[in-house]
Amino acid sequence: MPERDPGPEALGDENSPSGSPRGADAGPVDPRDTFRGSLAQAAQRAGFGRVADGGAISGRGLIQTIGGVRGILETILPSLLFVLLISITSSLPVALGVSVGTAAVFAVVRLIQRSPVTQALGGLVAALASAGLSLFTGRAEDNFLIGLITNGAYGAVFLVSVLVRWPLIGLGVGYLFGEGTAWRRDRRKFRPMQWITFAWAVLFFLRLGVQLPFYLAGQVELLGTLKLVMGLPLYAPLLVLSWFVVRATFVRSARPTEPEVG
């Protein structure tokens, strides 16, 4: 995803997420600070930096949050071409070659233009890994196996974070807003973060549950179509919902907090 607007001082150049200096004399970096910074930056890249700055969401802002038009094409086009070509030609090398080649073109164009390459390179690495696995096994459906594993892993991590009462969405936006984990002491913040994190876990498990039977049955065209349908069309609305929940939860006047729930 593209870089977001600067977040709170916790993400600034002078301070670490915990507020400690980052100068040369600051001593060794605490791994916990690195973890906190990573959570805050992940929340910012997901679009919550705009919430922290009080920005209003719009159709254009949403498109930018999910990578812009180019980011959307980088996400969709390689898989779409693979599905179309495997259906038309039944040639696994041709379908994989065009899919990976398209991802490579996106990455090269970003490098030439010196624009952020994280999303394009991530897509290229994923395409190469999936194509390599599929060529190794000779099974077209294995081009989607890494995606299925990823959805299962993400779903498990998000669900576990809810079960242990440390919801990942709350941790990310908490450090983004400079609250650390203090939001857990307020039930009016803790509960929405639990529910929205659970909603993301449901999304990941829903993808896995719907697509896995088609993978096991070797229904490549249907599997690829479902991957596209359950990709951005589900991700974007949930991102908007999360944006509104975080905005309503964190961007409001201070109110008395209730007893800690952790």
C-alpha positions, -999 to +999 in steps of 0.1 A: +000+000+000+011+036-006+025+057+022-001+073+044-001+108+058+022+111+089+006+097+120+010+110+156+043+118+172+048+081+180+056+076+144+078+107+139+114+109+131+125+120+166+106+095+188+101+058+189+066+045+195+072+045+232+083+081+231+120+074+237+147+093+216+162+075+187+195+094+187+229+079+184+232+079+222+199+062+228+215+028+233+204-005+218+169-007+203+144-024+224+127-052+204+094-042+220+098-008+205+103-023+171+072-044+175+052-014+187+064+006+158+056-021+133+020-023+147+016+014+144+030+015+109+008-014+098-023+005+111-012+037+093-007+018+060-041+003+064-056+038+063-060+045+100-034+073+098-062+094+081-084+087+111-056+098+135-053+131+115-091+136+116-094+131+078-128+124+062-131+092+042-141+095+005-142+072-025-109+085-037-094+082-002-106+046+000-090+038-034-058+053-022-059+033+010-061+000-009-033+010-032-048+033-058-059+022-092-024+008-099-024-011-066-058-026-075-045-037-109-014-052-092-036-072-069-062-084-094-046-086-129-021-114-124-047-138-109-073-127-135-049-134-164-040-168-149-076-179-146-084-167-182-054-183-198-057-216-179-093-218-191-085-209-227-052-227-233-051-253-205-014-247-205+000-243-170+034-228-181+017-202-203-008-191-177+019-189-150+043-172-172+019-144-182+007-141-146+043-138-131+054-116-161+026-092-154+035-089-117+072-084-128+062-056-152+043-038-124+074-041-101+098-028-128+076+001-137+075+012-100+113+008-098+118+030-129+094+056-116+110+054-082+076+050-066+069+028-035+075-008-046+064-027-015+030-038-028+044-046-063+074-066-050+052-084-025+029-094-053+058-105-075+073-126-047+040-142-040+034-149-077+068-164-081+064-187-050+029-198-061+041-204-097+071-224-085+050-246-063+025-251-091+051-260-116+068-284-091+036-303-085+022-299-120-012-289-105-028-256-115-048-254-083-015-252-063-011-217-076-036-208-050-023-229-021-001-203-006-030-179-005-052-204+013-024-211+038-020-173+043-057-168+050-057-196+075-027-182+093-041-147+094-074-159+105-058-179+133-036-150+145-065-125+145-088-150+163-062-159+189-056-122+196-093-119+203-094-150+226-065-138+246-081-103+248-053-084+230-071-077+196-046-069+169-066-040+154-067-024+188-030-028+193-022-013+159-044+018+163-035+021+200+001+026+192-008+047+161-028+071+183-001+072+210-022+053+235-001+022+237-023-003+255-042+022+277-073+018+255-078-017+271-088+000+304-119+015+287-146-010+278-160+014+252-128+011+233-119-025+242-152-041+230-153-025+195-116-035+190-125-070+199-154-072+175-137-056+146-107-078+150-130-108+151-147-096+119-113-097+102-107-132+115-141-142+101-132-128+067-100-148+065-117-180+076-146-174+053-122-172+023-105-204+034-137-222+041-153-213+008-122-218-014-107-249+001-133-274-012-128-261-048-090-264-043-094-300-031-117-308-060-093-292-085-118-267-098-092-241-109-115-217-128-140-216-099-113-213-073-096-184-092-130-167-096-138-170-059-104-157-050-111-125-070-146-121-058-136-126-021-106-104-024-110-066-027-148-068-029-148-081+007-117-064+019-127-029+010-161-028+028-146-043+059-118-018+058-144+010+056-163-005+085-131-007+105-122+029+097-156+040+110-153+019+141-119+032+149-129+068+142-160+064+165-139+047+192-108+068+193-117+102+178-140+116+204-140+137+235-124+121+265-148+103+288-144+086+322-129+052+317-143+020+332-123-006+351-096-025+332-108-056+314-075-073+308 
